Amino acid sequence: MPIIGFALALFLVVGNLPDGLDTLRWGMTAEQLAKLAPVQKADKTHGYGYAEHMEADPDVYVQPTEGHRHREFYFYRGKLYKVFTVYDRVLTNPENYSKLVDDLKKQFGEPARRYEDANFGIKVLHTEWSTETSTLDLRMGAGFIYEVRFENRVAQEKKVMGQLKRSI
């Protein structure tokens, strides 16, 4: 895929998400999202948490989807900056991960990097496509496959703010 196509698909919109959500924009509000998709606020007291455990008290909305997956929308300062698509455990295996990587390669070309890390002692494999403004990180670990798309500027701001809080 030409670079311009990749940039349009990943950066001007959140990306080529299935289920008619290709009109999402970074920075939109939860109210704007609710007009496009049936979402509800994630509430850990009602049996549903959220996938991104590295987030401190996130503002998350969830959307069940078809195809053994659900989607989570993360907001910071009232604006959309991250979308998680979480695949059911039944789909979490190296073959399905490889298939998803191949599908994303067809859309976005070769990944910028592949690496492995460990969060809380749990191995997580990452395959990333990235540009100046956005990143798509396909992850496999902790019993799930996650497709994570985020706006780089806001993710970096949140990281810096977290470091400041821990240093106080």
C-alpha positions as CSV (number, residue, x, y, z in Angstrom):
1,M,0.0,0.0,0.0
2,P,1.4,3.4,-0.8
3,I,2.5,5.5,2.1
4,I,-0.2,8.1,1.5
5,G,-2.9,5.4,1.8
6,F,-1.3,4.2,5.0
7,A,-1.3,7.7,6.4
8,L,-4.9,8.4,5.5
9,A,-6.1,5.1,6.9
10,L,-4.2,5.3,10.2
11,F,-3.9,9.0,10.9
12,L,-6.7,11.0,9.7
13,V,-9.1,8.5,11.1
14,V,-8.6,5.9,13.8
15,G,-8.1,3.3,11.0
16,N,-9.9,0.8,9.0
17,L,-11.9,-0.6,11.8
18,P,-14.7,-3.1,10.9
19,D,-18.3,-2.6,11.9
20,G,-18.6,0.8,10.2
21,L,-16.3,2.7,12.6
22,D,-14.0,4.0,10.0
23,T,-15.4,7.5,10.6
24,L,-13.8,7.8,14.1
25,R,-11.4,10.6,14.6
26,W,-8.8,11.1,17.3
27,G,-10.0,13.8,19.7
28,M,-13.7,13.1,19.3
29,T,-15.8,13.1,22.5
30,A,-17.6,10.1,24.0
31,E,-20.9,11.8,23.0
32,Q,-19.8,11.9,19.4
33,L,-18.7,8.3,19.6
34,A,-22.1,7.2,21.0
35,K,-23.8,8.7,17.9
36,L,-21.7,6.3,15.7
37,A,-21.6,3.1,17.8
38,P,-23.6,1.4,20.6
39,V,-21.2,1.9,23.5
40,Q,-21.5,1.9,27.3
41,K,-19.1,3.2,30.0
42,A,-16.9,0.5,31.4
43,D,-17.7,0.0,35.1
44,K,-15.6,-2.5,37.0
45,T,-18.3,-2.9,39.6
46,H,-20.6,-4.5,37.1
47,G,-18.3,-7.4,36.1
48,Y,-16.4,-5.7,33.3
49,G,-13.0,-4.1,33.6
50,Y,-10.9,-3.1,30.7
51,A,-7.9,-4.6,28.9
52,E,-5.3,-1.9,29.4
53,H,-4.2,-2.5,33.0
54,M,-1.3,0.0,32.6
55,E,-3.9,2.8,32.6
56,A,-4.6,4.6,35.9
57,D,-8.3,5.2,36.3
58,P,-9.1,5.4,32.6
59,D,-12.2,6.8,31.0
60,V,-13.3,3.7,28.9
61,Y,-16.3,2.9,26.8
62,V,-16.9,-0.6,25.5
63,Q,-18.7,-2.0,22.5
64,P,-19.4,-5.7,21.9
65,T,-18.9,-6.7,18.3
66,E,-19.5,-9.8,16.3
67,G,-16.7,-12.2,15.5
68,H,-15.5,-13.1,19.0
69,R,-14.2,-9.7,19.9
70,H,-15.1,-6.5,21.7
71,R,-13.8,-3.0,21.4
72,E,-12.7,-0.5,24.1
73,F,-12.5,3.2,23.5
74,Y,-10.1,5.2,25.8
75,F,-10.5,8.9,26.4
76,Y,-8.1,11.3,28.0
77,R,-9.2,14.8,29.0
78,G,-12.5,13.9,27.3
79,K,-11.0,13.1,23.9
80,L,-10.6,9.7,22.1
81,Y,-6.9,8.7,21.9
82,K,-6.9,4.9,22.0
83,V,-9.0,2.0,20.6
84,F,-8.5,-1.6,21.8
85,T,-10.0,-4.5,19.9
86,V,-9.8,-7.5,22.1
87,Y,-10.2,-10.9,20.6
88,D,-11.8,-13.8,22.6
89,R,-9.5,-16.4,24.1
90,V,-10.7,-19.0,21.6
91,L,-8.9,-17.0,18.9
92,T,-5.7,-16.5,20.8
93,N,-3.1,-18.7,19.2
94,P,0.0,-18.1,17.1
95,E,-1.8,-19.1,13.9
96,N,-4.5,-16.4,14.3
97,Y,-1.9,-13.8,15.4
98,S,0.1,-14.6,12.2
99,K,-3.1,-14.3,10.1
100,L,-3.9,-10.9,11.6
101,V,-0.3,-9.7,11.0
102,D,-0.6,-10.8,7.4
103,D,-3.9,-9.0,7.0
104,L,-2.5,-5.8,8.5
105,K,0.6,-6.1,6.2
106,K,-1.8,-6.1,3.2
107,Q,-3.3,-2.9,4.5
108,F,-0.3,-1.1,5.8
109,G,2.8,-2.7,4.5
110,E,5.7,-4.1,6.6
111,P,5.6,-3.4,10.3
112,A,7.9,-0.8,11.7
113,R,9.1,-3.2,14.4
114,R,8.4,-6.5,16.2
115,Y,9.5,-7.1,19.8
116,E,8.6,-8.9,22.9
117,D,8.3,-7.6,26.5
118,A,6.9,-8.7,29.8
119,N,4.3,-6.9,31.9
120,F,3.9,-8.3,35.4
121,G,5.9,-11.3,34.3
122,I,3.6,-12.1,31.3
123,K,5.2,-12.3,27.9
124,V,3.7,-10.1,25.3
125,L,4.5,-10.1,21.6
126,H,4.1,-6.8,19.7
127,T,4.0,-6.1,16.0
128,E,3.8,-2.3,15.3
129,W,3.0,0.0,12.4
130,S,3.7,3.6,13.2
131,T,4.0,7.1,11.8
132,E,4.5,10.4,13.3
133,T,0.9,10.7,14.6
134,S,-0.4,7.2,15.3
135,T,0.6,3.7,16.1
136,L,-1.1,0.4,15.5
137,D,0.2,-2.3,17.9
138,L,-0.9,-5.9,17.4
139,R,-0.2,-7.7,20.7
140,M,-0.5,-11.3,21.8
141,G,-0.1,-12.1,25.5
142,A,-2.0,-12.7,28.8
143,G,-4.3,-15.1,27.0
144,F,-5.6,-12.6,24.4
145,I,-4.8,-10.9,21.1
146,Y,-5.2,-7.2,21.2
147,E,-5.2,-4.7,18.3
148,V,-4.3,-1.4,19.8
149,R,-4.5,1.9,17.9
150,F,-3.4,5.1,19.6
151,E,-2.6,8.7,19.0
152,N,1.2,9.1,19.7
153,R,1.1,12.7,21.0
154,V,-1.5,11.9,23.7
155,A,0.1,8.6,24.7
156,Q,3.4,10.4,25.2
157,E,1.7,13.1,27.2
158,K,0.0,10.5,29.5
159,K,3.4,8.8,29.9
160,V,5.1,12.0,31.0
161,M,2.2,12.9,33.4
162,G,2.5,9.4,34.9
163,Q,6.2,9.8,35.5
164,L,5.6,13.2,37.1
165,K,3.0,11.8,39.4
166,R,5.3,8.9,40.5
167,S,8.2,11.3,41.1
168,I,6.2,13.5,43.6
